Structures are given as C-alpha cells and as structure tokens.
Amino acid sequence: MNLIANSNYIMKDKIHPKYYKKAKVTCVCGNSFEVGSTEPEIHLDVCSACHPLYTGEHRFVDTAGRVDKFKARLDKAKKLQKEKNQKK
Ligand SMILES: [Zn+2]
C-alpha cells in the first residue's frame, strides 16, 4: 500500500458512521428480519414479504386513498360529460 492510498483510507474511516451488523428491520405487515445497516432499527411500510412485486398480487399500495380519490374524480367527470350531451 502506498502512502496516498493509506492516508485516504484513514480519512474515510473517520467519517464512517457506526455500522450495525444486525439491525432489526420491522415492516408494518409484521415481517421482521436482520440486515447490516448504519441504523440500529429500521421500520418499513412495505417489505419483500408483502410488496406486490414479490407476492404477485395485483393490488395497489395505496395508504392515502389516492386511487379512490382519482376514481371519484373520474366518475364526476363522466357525469358532467353526460349532462353536457343531454343539453344539446
Ligand atoms: Zn412487509
């Protein structure tokens, strides 16, 4: 190892945050597992056990009800369109 590479290593080592080899990851679905992380605990909304991509389920991950709101707006627009056509 030459001198430049060596000093570079020391600098990087100083800015490294604490590394947890067994950080506990907890998901809202109840699944939990351990990973290496700089955080001792991680909380997830979705994980590999409940994400639609992994489960193969066709469902929306829609916690805020945005899909329902969009559907309601779409229905409203359709109604307005019908009323317009009836007036002609
Ligand atoms: Zn999950």
PDB file of the backbone (N, CA, C, O) and the ligand in Angstrom, with CONECT records:
HET     ZN  A 101       1
ATOM      1  N   MET A   1       0.857  -1.208   0.000  1.00  0.00           N
ATOM      2  CA  MET A   1       0.000   0.000   0.000  1.00  0.00           C
ATOM      3  C   MET A   1       0.882   1.244   0.000  1.00  0.00           C
ATOM      4  O   MET A   1       1.752   1.382   0.861  1.00  0.00           O
ATOM      5  N   ASN A   2       0.671   2.150  -0.952  1.00  0.00           N
ATOM      6  CA  ASN A   2       1.484   3.363  -0.954  1.00  0.00           C
ATOM      7  C   ASN A   2       0.920   4.404   0.010  1.00  0.00           C
ATOM      8  O   ASN A   2      -0.157   4.216   0.575  1.00  0.00           O
ATOM      9  N   LEU A   3       1.637   5.474   0.189  1.00  0.00           N
ATOM     10  CA  LEU A   3       1.297   6.484   1.201  1.00  0.00           C
ATOM     11  C   LEU A   3      -0.040   7.172   0.909  1.00  0.00           C
ATOM     12  O   LEU A   3      -0.822   7.418   1.827  1.00  0.00           O
ATOM     13  N   ILE A   4      -0.305   7.483  -0.364  1.00  0.00           N
ATOM     14  CA  ILE A   4      -1.543   8.192  -0.734  1.00  0.00           C
ATOM     15  C   ILE A   4      -2.776   7.337  -0.413  1.00  0.00           C
ATOM     16  O   ILE A   4      -3.745   7.811   0.179  1.00  0.00           O
ATOM     17  N   ALA A   5      -2.708   6.092  -0.814  1.00  0.00           N
ATOM     18  CA  ALA A   5      -3.833   5.188  -0.564  1.00  0.00           C
ATOM     19  C   ALA A   5      -4.055   5.003   0.932  1.00  0.00           C
ATOM     20  O   ALA A   5      -5.191   4.899   1.395  1.00  0.00           O
ATOM     21  N   ASN A   6      -2.981   4.964   1.665  1.00  0.00           N
ATOM     22  CA  ASN A   6      -3.056   4.760   3.113  1.00  0.00           C
ATOM     23  C   ASN A   6      -3.745   5.933   3.815  1.00  0.00           C
ATOM     24  O   ASN A   6      -4.611   5.714   4.662  1.00  0.00           O
ATOM     25  N   SER A   7      -3.372   7.188   3.476  1.00  0.00           N
ATOM     26  CA  SER A   7      -3.974   8.353   4.114  1.00  0.00           C
ATOM     27  C   SER A   7      -5.444   8.468   3.713  1.00  0.00           C
ATOM     28  O   SER A   7      -6.275   8.918   4.503  1.00  0.00           O
ATOM     29  N   ASN A   8      -5.752   8.070   2.514  1.00  0.00           N
ATOM     30  CA  ASN A   8      -7.127   8.079   2.021  1.00  0.00           C
ATOM     31  C   ASN A   8      -7.998   7.142   2.861  1.00  0.00           C
ATOM     32  O   ASN A   8      -9.142   7.460   3.182  1.00  0.00           O
ATOM     33  N   TYR A   9      -7.456   6.025   3.198  1.00  0.00           N
ATOM     34  CA  TYR A   9      -8.178   5.029   3.984  1.00  0.00           C
ATOM     35  C   TYR A   9      -8.494   5.572   5.367  1.00  0.00           C
ATOM     36  O   TYR A   9      -9.598   5.381   5.877  1.00  0.00           O
ATOM     37  N   ILE A  10      -7.529   6.249   5.974  1.00  0.00           N
ATOM     38  CA  ILE A  10      -7.716   6.798   7.328  1.00  0.00           C
ATOM     39  C   ILE A  10      -8.836   7.852   7.317  1.00  0.00           C
ATOM     40  O   ILE A  10      -9.678   7.873   8.215  1.00  0.00           O
ATOM     41  N   MET A  11      -8.842   8.720   6.304  1.00  0.00           N
ATOM     42  CA  MET A  11      -9.870   9.757   6.218  1.00  0.00           C
ATOM     43  C   MET A  11     -11.265   9.139   6.092  1.00  0.00           C
ATOM     44  O   MET A  11     -12.207   9.576   6.753  1.00  0.00           O
ATOM     45  N   LYS A  12     -11.386   8.138   5.255  1.00  0.00           N
ATOM     46  CA  LYS A  12     -12.682   7.500   5.052  1.00  0.00           C
ATOM     47  C   LYS A  12     -13.149   6.816   6.333  1.00  0.00           C
ATOM     48  O   LYS A  12     -14.340   6.802   6.647  1.00  0.00           O
ATOM     49  N   ASP A  13     -12.205   6.257   7.057  1.00  0.00           N
ATOM     50  CA  ASP A  13     -12.529   5.560   8.293  1.00  0.00           C
ATOM     51  C   ASP A  13     -13.098   6.520   9.329  1.00  0.00           C
ATOM     52  O   ASP A  13     -13.976   6.139  10.104  1.00  0.00           O
ATOM     53  N   LYS A  14     -12.613   7.758   9.354  1.00  0.00           N
ATOM     54  CA  LYS A  14     -13.065   8.742  10.338  1.00  0.00           C
ATOM     55  C   LYS A  14     -14.509   9.187  10.094  1.00  0.00           C
ATOM     56  O   LYS A  14     -15.254   9.440  11.041  1.00  0.00           O
ATOM     57  N   ILE A  15     -14.901   9.280   8.816  1.00  0.00           N
ATOM     58  CA  ILE A  15     -16.257   9.756   8.538  1.00  0.00           C
ATOM     59  C   ILE A  15     -17.282   8.627   8.512  1.00  0.00           C
ATOM     60  O   ILE A  15     -18.473   8.874   8.327  1.00  0.00           O
ATOM     61  N   HIS A  16     -16.832   7.408   8.694  1.00  0.00           N
ATOM     62  CA  HIS A  16     -17.771   6.284   8.686  1.00  0.00           C
ATOM     63  C   HIS A  16     -18.676   6.309   9.910  1.00  0.00           C
ATOM     64  O   HIS A  16     -18.189   6.383  11.039  1.00  0.00           O
ATOM     65  N   PRO A  17     -19.993   6.249   9.699  1.00  0.00           N
ATOM     66  CA  PRO A  17     -20.894   6.146  10.857  1.00  0.00           C
ATOM     67  C   PRO A  17     -20.835   4.751  11.455  1.00  0.00           C
ATOM     68  O   PRO A  17     -20.282   3.828  10.856  1.00  0.00           O
ATOM     69  N   LYS A  18     -21.406   4.607  12.630  1.00  0.00           N
ATOM     70  CA  LYS A  18     -21.422   3.299  13.289  1.00  0.00           C
ATOM     71  C   LYS A  18     -22.217   2.308  12.442  1.00  0.00           C
ATOM     72  O   LYS A  18     -23.300   2.611  11.943  1.00  0.00           O
ATOM     73  N   TYR A  19     -21.650   1.130  12.300  1.00  0.00           N
ATOM     74  CA  TYR A  19     -22.299   0.110  11.471  1.00  0.00           C
ATOM     75  C   TYR A  19     -22.860  -1.006  12.324  1.00  0.00           C
ATOM     76  O   TYR A  19     -22.143  -1.634  13.103  1.00  0.00           O
ATOM     77  N   TYR A  20     -24.145  -1.246  12.170  1.00  0.00           N
ATOM     78  CA  TYR A  20     -24.785  -2.318  12.925  1.00  0.00           C
ATOM     79  C   TYR A  20     -24.883  -3.560  12.030  1.00  0.00           C
ATOM     80  O   TYR A  20     -25.548  -3.543  10.995  1.00  0.00           O
ATOM     81  N   LYS A  21     -24.227  -4.606  12.440  1.00  0.00           N
ATOM     82  CA  LYS A  21     -24.232  -5.831  11.636  1.00  0.00           C
ATOM     83  C   LYS A  21     -25.589  -6.510  11.657  1.00  0.00           C
ATOM     84  O   LYS A  21     -25.981  -7.178  10.700  1.00  0.00           O
ATOM     85  N   LYS A  22     -26.301  -6.326  12.766  1.00  0.00           N
ATOM     86  CA  LYS A  22     -27.618  -6.948  12.885  1.00  0.00           C
ATOM     87  C   LYS A  22     -28.688  -5.919  13.237  1.00  0.00           C
ATOM     88  O   LYS A  22     -29.263  -5.944  14.326  1.00  0.00           O
ATOM     89  N   ALA A  23     -28.939  -5.023  12.299  1.00  0.00           N
ATOM     90  CA  ALA A  23     -30.003  -4.044  12.501  1.00  0.00           C
ATOM     91  C   ALA A  23     -31.341  -4.743  12.314  1.00  0.00           C
ATOM     92  O   ALA A  23     -31.506  -5.543  11.393  1.00  0.00           O
ATOM     93  N   LYS A  24     -32.295  -4.443  13.187  1.00  0.00           N
ATOM     94  CA  LYS A  24     -33.587  -5.104  13.082  1.00  0.00           C
ATOM     95  C   LYS A  24     -34.524  -4.309  12.170  1.00  0.00           C
ATOM     96  O   LYS A  24     -34.815  -3.139  12.418  1.00  0.00           O
ATOM     97  N   VAL A  25     -34.980  -4.964  11.129  1.00  0.00           N
ATOM     98  CA  VAL A  25     -35.907  -4.346  10.199  1.00  0.00           C
ATOM     99  C   VAL A  25     -37.308  -4.854  10.509  1.00  0.00           C
ATOM    100  O   VAL A  25     -37.554  -6.060  10.513  1.00  0.00           O
ATOM    101  N   THR A  26     -38.216  -3.935  10.767  1.00  0.00           N
ATOM    102  CA  THR A  26     -39.595  -4.317  11.061  1.00  0.00           C
ATOM    103  C   THR A  26     -40.520  -3.671  10.045  1.00  0.00           C
ATOM    104  O   THR A  26     -40.433  -2.471   9.786  1.00  0.00           O
ATOM    105  N   CYS A  27     -41.415  -4.481   9.465  1.00  0.00           N
ATOM    106  CA  CYS A  27     -42.369  -3.980   8.482  1.00  0.00           C
ATOM    107  C   CYS A  27     -43.754  -3.904   9.106  1.00  0.00           C
ATOM    108  O   CYS A  27     -44.050  -4.610  10.070  1.00  0.00           O
ATOM    109  N   VAL A  28     -44.605  -3.039   8.548  1.00  0.00           N
ATOM    110  CA  VAL A  28     -45.965  -2.901   9.079  1.00  0.00           C
ATOM    111  C   VAL A  28     -46.789  -4.178   8.894  1.00  0.00           C
ATOM    112  O   VAL A  28     -47.790  -4.366   9.584  1.00  0.00           O
ATOM    113  N   CYS A  29     -46.382  -5.059   7.971  1.00  0.00           N
ATOM    114  CA  CYS A  29     -47.113  -6.312   7.751  1.00  0.00           C
ATOM    115  C   CYS A  29     -46.799  -7.339   8.833  1.00  0.00           C
ATOM    116  O   CYS A  29     -47.434  -8.392   8.902  1.00  0.00           O
ATOM    117  N   GLY A  30     -45.812  -7.028   9.680  1.00  0.00           N
ATOM    118  CA  GLY A  30     -45.470  -7.934  10.769  1.00  0.00           C
ATOM    119  C   GLY A  30     -44.181  -8.702  10.520  1.00  0.00           C
ATOM    120  O   GLY A  30     -43.653  -9.355  11.420  1.00  0.00           O
ATOM    121  N   ASN A  31     -43.686  -8.621   9.309  1.00  0.00           N
ATOM    122  CA  ASN A  31     -42.447  -9.318   8.967  1.00  0.00           C
ATOM    123  C   ASN A  31     -41.247  -8.565   9.558  1.00  0.00           C
ATOM    124  O   ASN A  31     -41.218  -7.335   9.573  1.00  0.00           O
ATOM    125  N   SER A  32     -40.276  -9.316  10.037  1.00  0.00           N
ATOM    126  CA  SER A  32     -39.050  -8.674  10.513  1.00  0.00           C
ATOM    127  C   SER A  32     -37.846  -9.539  10.185  1.00  0.00           C
ATOM    128  O   SER A  32     -37.927 -10.767  10.184  1.00  0.00           O
ATOM    129  N   PHE A  33     -36.745  -8.890   9.911  1.00  0.00           N
ATOM    130  CA  PHE A  33     -35.515  -9.611   9.598  1.00  0.00           C
ATOM    131  C   PHE A  33     -34.324  -8.730   9.951  1.00  0.00           C
ATOM    132  O   PHE A  33     -34.485  -7.561  10.302  1.00  0.00           O
ATOM    133  N   GLU A  34     -33.126  -9.303   9.853  1.00  0.00           N
ATOM    134  CA  GLU A  34     -31.936  -8.550  10.220  1.00  0.00           C
ATOM    135  C   GLU A  34     -31.072  -8.261   9.014  1.00  0.00           C
ATOM    136  O   GLU A  34     -30.856  -9.120   8.159  1.00  0.00           O
ATOM    137  N   VAL A  35     -30.576  -7.021   8.960  1.00  0.00           N
ATOM    138  CA  VAL A  35     -29.649  -6.649   7.885  1.00  0.00           C
ATOM    139  C   VAL A  35     -28.510  -5.825   8.483  1.00  0.00           C
ATOM    140  O   VAL A  35     -28.584  -5.383   9.629  1.00  0.00           O
ATOM    141  N   GLY A  36     -27.470  -5.630   7.701  1.00  0.00           N
ATOM    142  CA  GLY A  36     -26.399  -4.742   8.109  1.00  0.00           C
ATOM    143  C   GLY A  36     -26.786  -3.323   7.760  1.00  0.00           C
ATOM    144  O   GLY A  36     -27.162  -3.044   6.621  1.00  0.00           O
ATOM    145  N   SER A  37     -26.698  -2.420   8.724  1.00  0.00           N
ATOM    146  CA  SER A  37     -27.119  -1.050   8.459  1.00  0.00           C
ATOM    147  C   SER A  37     -26.418  -0.074   9.391  1.00  0.00           C
ATOM    148  O   SER A  37     -25.815  -0.477  10.386  1.00  0.00           O
ATOM    149  N   THR A  38     -26.501   1.210   9.066  1.00  0.00           N
ATOM    150  CA  THR A  38     -25.953   2.228   9.960  1.00  0.00           C
ATOM    151  C   THR A  38     -26.999   2.670  10.978  1.00  0.00           C
ATOM    152  O   THR A  38     -26.715   3.486  11.854  1.00  0.00           O
ATOM    153  N   GLU A  39     -28.209   2.128  10.859  1.00  0.00           N
ATOM    154  CA  GLU A  39     -29.267   2.399  11.840  1.00  0.00           C
ATOM    155  C   GLU A  39     -29.511   1.122  12.643  1.00  0.00           C
ATOM    156  O   GLU A  39     -29.546   0.035  12.065  1.00  0.00           O
ATOM    157  N   PRO A  40     -29.679   1.228  13.958  1.00  0.00           N
ATOM    158  CA  PRO A  40     -29.923   0.019  14.761  1.00  0.00           C
ATOM    159  C   PRO A  40     -31.289  -0.608  14.485  1.00  0.00           C
ATOM    160  O   PRO A  40     -31.466  -1.820  14.609  1.00  0.00           O
ATOM    161  N   GLU A  41     -32.268   0.251  14.103  1.00  0.00           N
ATOM    162  CA  GLU A  41     -33.613  -0.249  13.824  1.00  0.00           C
ATOM    163  C   GLU A  41     -34.186   0.442  12.601  1.00  0.00           C
ATOM    164  O   GLU A  41     -34.023   1.649  12.421  1.00  0.00           O
ATOM    165  N   ILE A  42     -34.857  -0.332  11.764  1.00  0.00           N
ATOM    166  CA  ILE A  42     -35.456   0.228  10.554  1.00  0.00           C
ATOM    167  C   ILE A  42     -36.927  -0.176  10.513  1.00  0.00           C
ATOM    168  O   ILE A  42     -37.265  -1.339  10.737  1.00  0.00           O
ATOM    169  N   HIS A  43     -37.789   0.777  10.228  1.00  0.00           N
ATOM    170  CA  HIS A  43     -39.218   0.472  10.108  1.00  0.00           C
ATOM    171  C   HIS A  43     -39.676   0.699   8.673  1.00  0.00           C
ATOM    172  O   HIS A  43     -39.435   1.757   8.092  1.00  0.00           O
ATOM    173  N   LEU A  44     -40.330  -0.296   8.117  1.00  0.00           N
ATOM    174  CA  LEU A  44     -40.745  -0.224   6.720  1.00  0.00           C
ATOM    175  C   LEU A  44     -42.266  -0.210   6.570  1.00  0.00           C
ATOM    176  O   LEU A  44     -42.988  -0.734   7.418  1.00  0.00           O
ATOM    177  N   ASP A  45     -42.738   0.390   5.493  1.00  0.00           N
ATOM    178  CA  ASP A  45     -44.158   0.334   5.139  1.00  0.00           C
ATOM    179  C   ASP A  45     -44.423  -0.890   4.277  1.00  0.00           C
ATOM    180  O   ASP A  45     -45.525  -1.438   4.267  1.00  0.00           O
ATOM    181  N   VAL A  46     -43.408  -1.299   3.567  1.00  0.00           N
ATOM    182  CA  VAL A  46     -43.548  -2.436   2.669  1.00  0.00           C
ATOM    183  C   VAL A  46     -42.218  -3.184   2.608  1.00  0.00           C
ATOM    184  O   VAL A  46     -41.155  -2.563   2.589  1.00  0.00           O
ATOM    185  N   CYS A  47     -42.276  -4.516   2.577  1.00  0.00           N
ATOM    186  CA  CYS A  47     -41.040  -5.293   2.532  1.00  0.00           C
ATOM    187  C   CYS A  47     -41.156  -6.384   1.469  1.00  0.00           C
ATOM    188  O   CYS A  47     -42.157  -6.457   0.757  1.00  0.00           O
ATOM    189  N   SER A  48     -40.148  -7.219   1.364  1.00  0.00           N
ATOM    190  CA  SER A  48     -40.154  -8.258   0.328  1.00  0.00           C
ATOM    191  C   SER A  48     -41.252  -9.290   0.551  1.00  0.00           C
ATOM    192  O   SER A  48     -41.622 -10.014  -0.373  1.00  0.00           O
ATOM    193  N   ALA A  49     -41.779  -9.360   1.784  1.00  0.00           N
ATOM    194  CA  ALA A  49     -42.820 -10.350   2.085  1.00  0.00           C
ATOM    195  C   ALA A  49     -44.214  -9.857   1.708  1.00  0.00           C
ATOM    196  O   ALA A  49     -45.109 -10.664   1.454  1.00  0.00           O
ATOM    197  N   CYS A  50     -44.406  -8.536   1.669  1.00  0.00           N
ATOM    198  CA  CYS A  50     -45.744  -8.022   1.405  1.00  0.00           C
ATOM    199  C   CYS A  50     -45.811  -7.121   0.174  1.00  0.00           C
ATOM    200  O   CYS A  50     -46.897  -6.678  -0.201  1.00  0.00           O
ATOM    201  N   HIS A  51     -44.685  -6.845  -0.454  1.00  0.00           N
ATOM    202  CA  HIS A  51     -44.722  -5.990  -1.646  1.00  0.00           C
ATOM    203  C   HIS A  51     -45.368  -6.744  -2.802  1.00  0.00           C
ATOM    204  O   HIS A  51     -45.039  -7.907  -3.033  1.00  0.00           O
ATOM    205  N   PRO A  52     -46.284  -6.105  -3.534  1.00  0.00           N
ATOM    206  CA  PRO A  52     -46.998  -6.776  -4.639  1.00  0.00           C
ATOM    207  C   PRO A  52     -46.059  -7.382  -5.680  1.00  0.00           C
ATOM    208  O   PRO A  52     -46.375  -8.404  -6.289  1.00  0.00           O
ATOM    209  N   LEU A  53     -44.933  -6.764  -5.874  1.00  0.00           N
ATOM    210  CA  LEU A  53     -43.974  -7.285  -6.849  1.00  0.00           C
ATOM    211  C   LEU A  53     -43.499  -8.675  -6.468  1.00  0.00           C
ATOM    212  O   LEU A  53     -43.263  -9.516  -7.335  1.00  0.00           O
ATOM    213  N   TYR A  54     -43.358  -8.915  -5.176  1.00  0.00           N
ATOM    214  CA  TYR A  54     -42.860 -10.201  -4.707  1.00  0.00           C
ATOM    215  C   TYR A  54     -43.986 -11.199  -4.449  1.00  0.00           C
ATOM    216  O   TYR A  54     -43.826 -12.401  -4.659  1.00  0.00           O
ATOM    217  N   THR A  55     -45.116 -10.688  -3.994  1.00  0.00           N
ATOM    218  CA  THR A  55     -46.227 -11.584  -3.674  1.00  0.00           C
ATOM    219  C   THR A  55     -46.981 -11.994  -4.935  1.00  0.00           C
ATOM    220  O   THR A  55     -47.682 -13.006  -4.941  1.00  0.00           O
ATOM    221  N   GLY A  56     -46.838 -11.208  -6.005  1.00  0.00           N
ATOM    222  CA  GLY A  56     -47.527 -11.500  -7.249  1.00  0.00           C
ATOM    223  C   GLY A  56     -48.967 -11.031  -7.249  1.00  0.00           C
ATOM    224  O   GLY A  56     -49.703 -11.267  -8.207  1.00  0.00           O
ATOM    225  N   GLU A  57     -49.368 -10.373  -6.187  1.00  0.00           N
ATOM    226  CA  GLU A  57     -50.731  -9.861  -6.068  1.00  0.00           C
ATOM    227  C   GLU A  57     -50.891  -8.603  -6.909  1.00  0.00           C
ATOM    228  O   GLU A  57     -49.980  -7.783  -7.020  1.00  0.00           O
ATOM    229  N   HIS A  58     -52.071  -8.476  -7.494  1.00  0.00           N
ATOM    230  CA  HIS A  58     -52.335  -7.247  -8.220  1.00  0.00           C
ATOM    231  C   HIS A  58     -53.151  -6.319  -7.340  1.00  0.00           C
ATOM    232  O   HIS A  58     -54.380  -6.295  -7.389  1.00  0.00           O
ATOM    233  N   ARG A  59     -52.446  -5.577  -6.555  1.00  0.00           N
ATOM    234  CA  ARG A  59     -53.137  -4.609  -5.702  1.00  0.00           C
ATOM    235  C   ARG A  59     -52.299  -3.351  -5.603  1.00  0.00           C
ATOM    236  O   ARG A  59     -51.083  -3.373  -5.797  1.00  0.00           O
ATOM    237  N   PHE A  60     -52.964  -2.269  -5.302  1.00  0.00           N
ATOM    238  CA  PHE A  60     -52.252  -1.013  -5.174  1.00  0.00           C
ATOM    239  C   PHE A  60     -51.753  -0.843  -3.747  1.00  0.00           C
ATOM    240  O   PHE A  60     -52.459  -1.149  -2.787  1.00  0.00           O
ATOM    241  N   VAL A  61     -50.531  -0.353  -3.625  1.00  0.00           N
ATOM    242  CA  VAL A  61     -50.049   0.047  -2.316  1.00  0.00           C
ATOM    243  C   VAL A  61     -50.494   1.495  -2.153  1.00  0.00           C
ATOM    244  O   VAL A  61     -49.799   2.434  -2.541  1.00  0.00           O
ATOM    245  N   ASP A  62     -51.672   1.638  -1.569  1.00  0.00           N
ATOM    246  CA  ASP A  62     -52.331   2.941  -1.555  1.00  0.00           C
ATOM    247  C   ASP A  62     -52.775   3.278  -0.140  1.00  0.00           C
ATOM    248  O   ASP A  62     -53.925   3.039   0.229  1.00  0.00           O
ATOM    249  N   THR A  63     -51.883   3.821   0.634  1.00  0.00           N
ATOM    250  CA  THR A  63     -52.183   4.102   2.033  1.00  0.00           C
ATOM    251  C   THR A  63     -53.008   5.365   2.208  1.00  0.00           C
ATOM    252  O   THR A  63     -53.756   5.490   3.178  1.00  0.00           O
ATOM    253  N   ALA A  64     -52.878   6.315   1.263  1.00  0.00           N
ATOM    254  CA  ALA A  64     -53.561   7.604   1.426  1.00  0.00           C
ATOM    255  C   ALA A  64     -54.900   7.654   0.703  1.00  0.00           C
ATOM    256  O   ALA A  64     -55.575   8.682   0.746  1.00  0.00           O
ATOM    257  N   GLY A  65     -55.302   6.578   0.041  1.00  0.00           N
ATOM    258  CA  GLY A  65     -56.576   6.543  -0.670  1.00  0.00           C
ATOM    259  C   GLY A  65     -56.566   7.389  -1.929  1.00  0.00           C
ATOM    260  O   GLY A  65     -57.616   7.856  -2.370  1.00  0.00           O
ATOM    261  N   ARG A  66     -55.406   7.591  -2.507  1.00  0.00           N
ATOM    262  CA  ARG A  66     -55.293   8.449  -3.683  1.00  0.00           C
ATOM    263  C   ARG A  66     -55.968   7.833  -4.901  1.00  0.00           C
ATOM    264  O   ARG A  66     -56.498   8.546  -5.752  1.00  0.00           O
ATOM    265  N   VAL A  67     -55.945   6.506  -4.981  1.00  0.00           N
ATOM    266  CA  VAL A  67     -56.563   5.821  -6.115  1.00  0.00           C
ATOM    267  C   VAL A  67     -58.081   6.021  -6.079  1.00  0.00           C
ATOM    268  O   VAL A  67     -58.708   6.283  -7.106  1.00  0.00           O
ATOM    269  N   ASP A  68     -58.662   5.893  -4.875  1.00  0.00           N
ATOM    270  CA  ASP A  68     -60.102   6.096  -4.713  1.00  0.00           C
ATOM    271  C   ASP A  68     -60.507   7.514  -5.077  1.00  0.00           C
ATOM    272  O   ASP A  68     -61.537   7.738  -5.714  1.00  0.00           O
ATOM    273  N   LYS A  69     -59.688   8.461  -4.666  1.00  0.00           N
ATOM    274  CA  LYS A  69     -59.967   9.861  -4.981  1.00  0.00           C
ATOM    275  C   LYS A  69     -59.951  10.089  -6.486  1.00  0.00           C
ATOM    276  O   LYS A  69     -60.786  10.813  -7.029  1.00  0.00           O
ATOM    277  N   PHE A  70     -59.004   9.470  -7.137  1.00  0.00           N
ATOM    278  CA  PHE A  70     -58.887   9.614  -8.582  1.00  0.00           C
ATOM    279  C   PHE A  70     -60.102   9.002  -9.277  1.00  0.00           C
ATOM    280  O   PHE A  70     -60.627   9.575 -10.232  1.00  0.00           O
ATOM    281  N   LYS A  71     -60.545   7.850  -8.803  1.00  0.00           N
ATOM    282  CA  LYS A  71     -61.712   7.181  -9.383  1.00  0.00           C
ATOM    283  C   LYS A  71     -62.966   8.042  -9.215  1.00  0.00           C
ATOM    284  O   LYS A  71     -63.782   8.150 -10.130  1.00  0.00           O
ATOM    285  N   ALA A  72     -63.108   8.649  -8.039  1.00  0.00           N
ATOM    286  CA  ALA A  72     -64.250   9.511  -7.756  1.00  0.00           C
ATOM    287  C   ALA A  72     -64.262  10.698  -8.706  1.00  0.00           C
ATOM    288  O   ALA A  72     -65.319  11.111  -9.182  1.00  0.00           O
ATOM    289  N   ARG A  73     -63.092  11.241  -8.978  1.00  0.00           N
ATOM    290  CA  ARG A  73     -62.972  12.385  -9.872  1.00  0.00           C
ATOM    291  C   ARG A  73     -63.313  11.982 -11.302  1.00  0.00           C
ATOM    292  O   ARG A  73     -63.897  12.751 -12.065  1.00  0.00           O
ATOM    293  N   LEU A  74     -62.934  10.763 -11.639  1.00  0.00           N
ATOM    294  CA  LEU A  74     -63.199  10.252 -12.982  1.00  0.00           C
ATOM    295  C   LEU A  74     -64.702  10.081 -13.191  1.00  0.00           C
ATOM    296  O   LEU A  74     -65.227  10.416 -14.253  1.00  0.00           O
ATOM    297  N   ASP A  75     -65.391   9.560 -12.179  1.00  0.00           N
ATOM    298  CA  ASP A  75     -66.847   9.384 -12.243  1.00  0.00           C
ATOM    299  C   ASP A  75     -67.549  10.728 -12.389  1.00  0.00           C
ATOM    300  O   ASP A  75     -68.494  10.871 -13.164  1.00  0.00           O
ATOM    301  N   LYS A  76     -67.072  11.705 -11.634  1.00  0.00           N
ATOM    302  CA  LYS A  76     -67.645  13.046 -11.662  1.00  0.00           C
ATOM    303  C   LYS A  76     -67.503  13.643 -13.071  1.00  0.00           C
ATOM    304  O   LYS A  76     -68.432  14.259 -13.593  1.00  0.00           O
ATOM    305  N   ALA A  77     -66.354  13.452 -13.657  1.00  0.00           N
ATOM    306  CA  ALA A  77     -66.089  13.974 -14.998  1.00  0.00           C
ATOM    307  C   ALA A  77     -66.997  13.321 -16.032  1.00  0.00           C
ATOM    308  O   ALA A  77     -67.466  13.975 -16.963  1.00  0.00           O
ATOM    309  N   LYS A  78     -67.239  12.032 -15.859  1.00  0.00           N
ATOM    310  CA  LYS A  78     -68.112  11.296 -16.779  1.00  0.00           C
ATOM    311  C   LYS A  78     -69.550  11.803 -16.679  1.00  0.00           C
ATOM    312  O   LYS A  78     -70.236  11.948 -17.690  1.00  0.00           O
ATOM    313  N   LYS A  79     -69.998  12.069 -15.453  1.00  0.00           N
ATOM    314  CA  LYS A  79     -71.349  12.576 -15.224  1.00  0.00           C
ATOM    315  C   LYS A  79     -71.530  13.941 -15.884  1.00  0.00           C
ATOM    316  O   LYS A  79     -72.538  14.212 -16.537  1.00  0.00           O
ATOM    317  N   LEU A  80     -70.534  14.779 -15.694  1.00  0.00           N
ATOM    318  CA  LEU A  80     -70.581  16.120 -16.281  1.00  0.00           C
ATOM    319  C   LEU A  80     -70.658  16.041 -17.802  1.00  0.00           C
ATOM    320  O   LEU A  80     -71.370  16.812 -18.447  1.00  0.00           O
ATOM    321  N   GLN A  81     -69.925  15.114 -18.346  1.00  0.00           N
ATOM    322  CA  GLN A  81     -69.897  14.918 -19.794  1.00  0.00           C
ATOM    323  C   GLN A  81     -71.279  14.500 -20.296  1.00  0.00           C
ATOM    324  O   GLN A  81     -71.737  14.968 -21.338  1.00  0.00           O
ATOM    325  N   LYS A  82     -71.932  13.624 -19.552  1.00  0.00           N
ATOM    326  CA  LYS A  82     -73.273  13.154 -19.919  1.00  0.00           C
ATOM    327  C   LYS A  82     -74.270  14.302 -19.887  1.00  0.00           C
ATOM    328  O   LYS A  82     -75.082  14.449 -20.801  1.00  0.00           O
ATOM    329  N   GLU A  83     -74.210  15.120 -18.834  1.00  0.00           N
ATOM    330  CA  GLU A  83     -75.112  16.266 -18.698  1.00  0.00           C
ATOM    331  C   GLU A  83     -74.939  17.239 -19.862  1.00  0.00           C
ATOM    332  O   GLU A  83     -75.909  17.798 -20.373  1.00  0.00           O
ATOM    333  N   LYS A  84     -73.728  17.423 -20.255  1.00  0.00           N
ATOM    334  CA  LYS A  84     -73.430  18.312 -21.385  1.00  0.00           C
ATOM    335  C   LYS A  84     -74.090  17.786 -22.660  1.00  0.00           C
ATOM    336  O   LYS A  84     -74.693  18.541 -23.422  1.00  0.00           O
ATOM    337  N   ASN A  85     -73.964  16.491 -22.871  1.00  0.00           N
ATOM    338  CA  ASN A  85     -74.515  15.875 -24.079  1.00  0.00           C
ATOM    339  C   ASN A  85     -76.039  15.940 -24.102  1.00  0.00           C
ATOM    340  O   ASN A  85     -76.646  16.080 -25.164  1.00  0.00           O
ATOM    341  N   GLN A  86     -76.649  15.837 -22.927  1.00  0.00           N
ATOM    342  CA  GLN A  86     -78.109  15.855 -22.846  1.00  0.00           C
ATOM    343  C   GLN A  86     -78.683  17.233 -23.192  1.00  0.00           C
ATOM    344  O   GLN A  86     -79.795  17.329 -23.712  1.00  0.00           O
ATOM    345  N   LYS A  87     -77.942  18.276 -22.909  1.00  0.00           N
ATOM    346  CA  LYS A  87     -78.396  19.640 -23.150  1.00  0.00           C
ATOM    347  C   LYS A  87     -78.455  19.980 -24.637  1.00  0.00           C
ATOM    348  O   LYS A  87     -79.178  20.887 -25.049  1.00  0.00           O
ATOM    349  N   LYS A  88     -77.690  19.246 -25.431  1.00  0.00           N
ATOM    350  CA  LYS A  88     -77.600  19.570 -26.856  1.00  0.00           C
ATOM    351  C   LYS A  88     -78.894  19.237 -27.606  1.00  0.00           C
ATOM    352  O   LYS A  88     -78.980  19.451 -28.815  1.00  0.00           O
TER     353      LYS A  88
HETATM  354 ZN    ZN A 101     -43.992  -6.247   4.808  1.00  0.00          ZN2+
END
